[in-house]
Amino acid sequence: MLTEIQVSNNMYYLKKQIDQIESELNEFVDLPASLPELVTSANLLRLNEFLMKSDNKKTDLISAYSKYSKTMEVLLLSVFEIQNELKDILKEQSSLISSKTKPKTKPKTKPKTKPKTKPKTKK
């Protein structure tokens, strides 16, 4: 059996416990007013993290495009160099061909012949 002292101690501790729980419960009641600030802060932190990751990816993408465009410039310059070399080769070959061949004379034209007509027969 519980003695009066034990009951009284128990009651005291229970009352303290109730007071503590009510106090904590009151904090929860006030919490929704400050909850949006916490949500907003958390959302801002998440947004900041997202934007940092996004910016890093965009920076990587810009870097990749920069490297790509530089490579394309080098390839394009190579193509133009090859084109100029081919023009030079064609000019050289043209000059060699024209200097080796004798100028051709025009073939003599034969006089045009009139188409043969059938002799007319008398009726």
HELIX and SHEET records of a PDB file:
HELIX    1   1 GLU A    4  LYS A  100  1                                  97    
END                                                                             
